[in-house]
Amino acid sequence: MTVLLTLLGIVLFAVGLLVSIAWHELGHLSTAKLFGIRVPQYMVGFGPTLWSKRKGETEYGIKAIPAGGYIRMIGMFPPGKDGRVEARSTSPWRSMIEDAREASFEELQPGDEKRLFYTRKPWKRVIVMFAGPFMNLILAVLLFFGSAMAVGFETQTTKVAGVTNCVIDQSEKRDTCKPGDRPSPAKAAGLLEGDRIVAFNGERVSDWNTLSERIRATTGPATVTVQRGGEERELRATLLENRVPKKDADGNVVQPVQYVTAGYLGFESGREVVPLTFGESASRMTDQLQAGAEAVLALPGKIPDLWDATFGDGERKQDSPVGVVGAARISGELMNIDAPPQTILVFFLQLVVMFNVSLFLFNMLPLLPLDGGHIAGALWESVRRHTARIFKRPDPGPFDVAKLMPVAYVVAGVFVCFTLLVLAADIVNPVKLT
C-alpha cells in the first residue's frame, strides 16, 4: 500500500508539473497570436514527440521529457546586415549568433514578413514574454487562495492537547519529571486536555500566537478562561518563570534554537486545520513570494553545501534547492504521512504552488535564454528608440538580441550544471519531508 501511495503521489506531481508547464506556454501562445505573430509549434516537454496534432497553423504536442516546454515563434531575432543571415566566420561566438538567427527564420513562409516577433513594438514583445511567467503566478495565487480559504492549514490553536505535570527547563529537552521539579501552573489550576482557552486575564484570545505572547509576558497570578463541556469556566493559575525557546515577530521559533526566560503555564497546544481569511491568505502569499525571491537570489551561496551533501558527508539541509525528482519524491512521501486527507491535499497543492512561484521568479531573471532576458532586450530597445527620438537622432532600429547568444549559452551551461548537481543530490541525499 505504501508503494502504491508513493507512486500515486509521484504521478500526481507529474500531472501538476505538466499542467504548470502547459499553462506557462499557453500565456506565450495566446498573446503571440493576439499580436499576429505566427506560432508554428506549441510543445510541452523536450525530446522525442509522443503525440502531436496540427490545428490551423500551429502544431500542438507532448514530448517525452516533462522538464519544460516551448512555443516556436517566427522571427525571434532581427535579420543580419544581408537581410537574413550574416556571413559566417571562424569565430565560434559569431557561429552561435548566426545559428540562432538562422533558426528563427527556418519556417518562414510567404506572407510572414509582417508576422515576425522582432517586428512587434517593444511593449507587445514584453507582454508576450511576460505572459508565460505571469500565468504561473496566476495559477500559484489561485491554488494558494483556494486551498487556504476553502480548507486551510494545520496550525497551533488555543485548544489544550495535553497538560505537563511539572516545570521543566525546555533547554534540557527531557519529558519526565525529576524529584524537586515544581508542579506546572496549568496542572495546579485544573486545566484539562480538551479545554479550549478563550480568554487570558479577562482578555479574549482566539489564536495561539496571541495567547502565547500573553502567557510569556506574565508571571504570578492570572485567570485562564476555558470552554469545557459547552460552557465557560474561569481557572486561577500562578504562572512561573521558565526557560523556553525564543520566538520571532511572527511567532515562529528562532533557528537555531535560542532560549529565553519567560512566563510559563505548562500545556501543549492542539493543532487543527483552520481556514484563512482573504486578508490572511494575501499576507501569507506575499510572504511566500518574498521568501521565494530571496531563495532564488541565495541559490549561488547554497552550491557548496549542496556539493558537500552530494559528494561528501555533509547534511542535506531542509532549505536546500530541490529539483523535479526531489519534488516528486516529496509528493510521494506526502501520500504516506499520518494526517487527514484535507491536510495532505493542501500540502500537495502547496508543493505545486511553490513550483509555480519558482517558475515565475526564475523566468523573470534578466538573462537569456530565460523570458526575462528577452524582456530586458525589448525594454532596452524601447529606451534606445525613445532616447533617439528625444535627441532627434536616427532610429537605431531593433536591438539585436541574437548578439547575446554567447552569453545565453554560458548561462544555459551554468543552469544545466546546477540542475545536474541538484538531480544528483535528490537521488543520493534527498530532502526528507519528515
N, C-alpha and C positions, 0 to 999 in steps of 0.2 A: 504493500500500500504506500509506503514511504517513497519508493522508487517511482510509482505512478504519479503521486502528487508532485514530486520533483520535476518529472517530465512535463506535467501539466503546467507548472509554473514557468518552465523554460519556453514552452510553446506559446503561452500567453504573452510572455515578454517579447518573443519574436514577432508575434502579431502586432503588439503595440509599437515595436520598432518599425515595422513595415508601414503601418498606418501613419506614424510620425513622419517618415521619410516621404511617403506619397503626398501627404498634406503639405509638406515643405515645398516639394516640386510643383504642386498644384498652384501655389502662390506665384511662382515664377511663370508658369504656363498661362494662367488666366490673365495676368497683367500684360504679358508679352502679346497675347492675342488681342487684348483690349487696345493696345497701341499699334496694331497692324504688323507686328514682327512675325515672320514665318518661323514656325517651330516644327522641324521635321520629326523630332523624336522626344518622347516622354518616357523615361525608364526608371524603374525602381530597382536598385541593386546594381551590381557590376558583374562582369564576366560573361559566360555563355547565356544566351537568351533562353529562358524556359517557356515563355509564352508571349506572343505579341499579336496585335490586331491594328490594322490601319483604319482610321476613321477620318475622312476628309484628307487634309494634307499632313496629318500627324500620325506617327506610329506609336501606339501605346504598348508597353510591355513590362515584364518582370524578369529579372536576371537572377543568376544562381546565388550570388553572394550578397546577402542583405546587410551591406555595410555602407550604404549611401544610395545616391541616385542622381539623376541629372536630366535636364532638358537640353536639347541641342537647338540653339538659335542661329540663324543665318547672319553672318557679318558681325561677329563679336568684336573684331578688330578692324580698324580702317585699313585700306589698301596702302601698299608702298608707293614710292615715287613713280613706279611704272604703271600705276593704276590697279595693280593686283598684288603680285609677289615680287619683291625686290630681288636683284641679282644675288646669287649665292656667293659666299666667300669661305675661306678656310677656317674662319673663326667659329668655334663651337657655340659661342653665345649668339652670333648672328644666325646660325642654323636654327637654334631654339626659337628665335624671334620669327623667322620666316616659316618654320614648320607650323607654328601656332597660327600665323596669318593665313597660310595656305589651307589649314584645316577649317578655318572659319568661312572659307569660300568653296569648300568641297562640293556642297549640294546646291550651288547657285543655279537657279533656273531663270529663263526669260521672264521678265516682269518683277524679279526680286530686287531690282535696283532701288526701289523705294520702300523695301520691306526689310532693310538691314538694321541690325541692332545699333550699330555705331552712328547711323544717320538720325536717330531719335534725339530729341533735346535732352540735355543732361538730367533734368528733373524727371523725365519719363524713364530714363535708364536707372536712376536711383530708385524709383518706385518698383521697377521690375526686379532689381537685385535685392531690395529690402523686403519685398513681399514674401520671399521664401522663409527667412528667419522670423518675420513677423507672424506668419502662420503658426510656427512652432510656439511663439509666445502666446498667441490666442488660444491654442489647444491647451497649453500649460495652465493658463488662467481659468479656462472653462472647467478642466478636470479638477483643479485645486478648489475652486469655489463650490463646484457641485459636490465633491466628496466632503469638504469641510462643513458646509451648511446643511446638507441632506443627512449625512451620517455623523461626522465629527471625528475627533481624535481622542485616543485614550489619554487621560490626564489625571493628575492627582486632584482629589476632591476633599471636601471637609467631612466626608464620612469616615468613621473610625474602623480601620481594618484589624486593629489589634492594640492592646494596651501593654506597655512594658511594666515589668514588676519592680524595677529599681533604676536608679540613676547611674548610667554607665558613661564614662568619658568616651565619646564616639571615636576619638583618635586611637583608642585601644583596640577597636574592631573585634569585640567579643560580644556574645549574645547571652551568656549565662551570668547570673548574679553571684557575687562573692560575699562572704561574711563581712559586714561593715558597710556595704553599699546602702545608700539611703533609699527608702521606698519612693517610687515615682509619684509626683504630684497627681497625675491622672488616675493612678490606682487608688490613692488615698481619697480622691474626690468622688470615686464611684463611677468613673467613666467606663462604659461597656462597649465591647465590639458590636458594631451595627448602629451605634448612635451617629447622628449627623449634627455636627456643631453648626448652629445657625447664628450665634452671637457670642462676642467675647467682650467682657467688661461692659455689657449693655449695648454695644455697637454691633449692628447686623453685619454678618460676613456671608458671602456666597461662593467665594473661590479660595483655593488653597494658599496662593501666594499672599493674599491679604491677611489671612488667618496666621500664616507662618510668621509674617513680619511683626504682627502684634504680639504673638507669643514670645518671639525673640527679644522684643523691646520691653518685656515685663518680667519683673521678679517680685516676689511677695504675694499678698492676697489678690485674687482675681475671681471673677464669676465666669462660668462657662455655661451657656445655654445650649441644650441639646434637644433634638427631636427624637423621641423614643415612643414607639407604640402609638403613633398618630397624635401625640401631644408633646408640648414643650416642657422641659424641666430645667431648672437652674441649679447648677452644681457650684460648689465653692472649693477652690483649689489654692494652694500656696506654691507658686512657681519658684523653682530653684535655678541657680546658675549651673551651666554645664558647658563642656567643650563640644561644639557642633561644627559641621562643615560650613565654610564661608560661601555665601551666595552673591551673584551679581545683581545688577539692577532689574533683570528680567526674572529673577527668582531661580536661576539655574545654579547648580553647584559649580564653583570655580574650579577649572582644571589647570594644572594639577591641584589636587585637593589641599586646601588650607583650612586650618581650624581656628575658630574664634570663640570667646566666652559670651554666652547669651542666655536669655531666659529659656526654661525647659519645662514642658508639660509631661511628655512621655507617652506618646501614642504613635501608631503607624497610620498614615493616611491611606484611604482607599483609592482605587483607580477605576474610573468609569469612562465610557465613550460619551463625550459631550459635544453636541453640535456648536459650531461657532456662529456668531452673528456676521452680518455683511462687513461691518467695520473691523471686527477681529480677523476675518478672513483676509481683508485687504491689507491689514497691518502685517499679518504673517506672510502673505505672498510677497510683500515689499521686502521683508527681511530675507526671504529666500532668494529673491533676485539679487539683493546686495551681497549675500553670502556666496552666491554663485559667481558673481563678478569678481569678488575677492579670491575665490578658489581658482578661477581661470588665470588671474594675474599671478597667483602664487605657484602655478604649475612648474616653472623652471626651478624653483627652490626645492621642490619635492623630488626631483630626479635622483639626487644622491641617496636619499633614504629608500627610494623605490629600487634602485640598483642593488643596494645592500640587502634589501629584503628578498630580492630575486636570486642573486648570485652569491650572497654572503649569508651570515647568520643573523641579520637584522630582523627586527619585528615589523610586520606589516601593520602600519598604523590605520586606525579607523577612518581617518580623513585622507587616506592615500587615494590617488587617482584610480578610478575603476573603468575598465573598458566594457565592450559589449559582452564579452564572455563572462567577466566578473559580475556584471549586472544580471545576466541570465542565471548565474549560479545563485545570486541573492534572491532572485524571483523564485527559483526552485525551493530555496530554504523557507521562503515565506509561507509556502503551502503546507509546511510541516510544523509550524510553530503552534503552541498551545494557546490559542486566542480565539475569540468569537469570529465568525465568518465576516462580519462587517468590518472588524478591525483589520483582518487580512486583506480585504478588498481595498480599504483606504490605504494601507501600506503599499499595495501593488500600484494603485493609481498614483501615489506619491513618487514611486520609482519612475513611472512614465513621465510624470510632471518634471522631475529633476532632469531626466534625459532631454526633454524638450527645452527646458531652460538652458541646459548646456549647449544644445544645438543653436539656440538663438544667440547666446553670448559669444560662443566660439566663432560663429559665422560673421559676427559683426566686427571682428578684428580687422583693421585696415591693411590686410596683407593678401596678395594674390597667392594661390588661386581661390581664396575664400570670397564669399559675396561682398564682404566689407572692402576688399581690395578693389573690386570693380566700382563700388560706391565711391570710394576715395578718388579713383580716377575720374569719374564723372563730375564730382564736386570740384576737383582741381581744374578740369576743363572749363567749367562754368566760371570759376574765379578768373582764369586767364582771359576768357572772352569778355567778361564784364569789365575787367581792368583795361583791356584794349579799347573797348567802346568808350570808357570814360576819358582815356587819354587820346582818343581819336587815332588809334593805330590800326593797321590791317588786322582782320580777323585771323588769329593764329590757327584756326581750324580744329578738328577733333584732336584730343590728346591721344597719342598712340600708346595704348596700354600694352600692346604687344612688346614694346621695348622693355617692359618689366618682367618678361617671361623668364629670363635667367634667375631673377630674384624669386619668382614663383616656383621654379624647380628646386631651388635651395630650401625654400620654406616647406614645399611638399616633402622633400627628403627628410627634413627635421621631423615633420609630423609623422612620416612613416616609421622612422626610427623610434620615436616616442610611443607610437601605437604598438609596435612590436615589443617594446620593453614592458608596457602595461599588460599586453597579452601574456607574455611570459610570467609576469608576476601573478596574474589572475589564475594561471594554471598551477604554478609550483607553490605559491604562498598567497592564496586568495583572502580577501577581506571576508570575515565571517559576520553574518547578520547578528548572531548572538554573542 
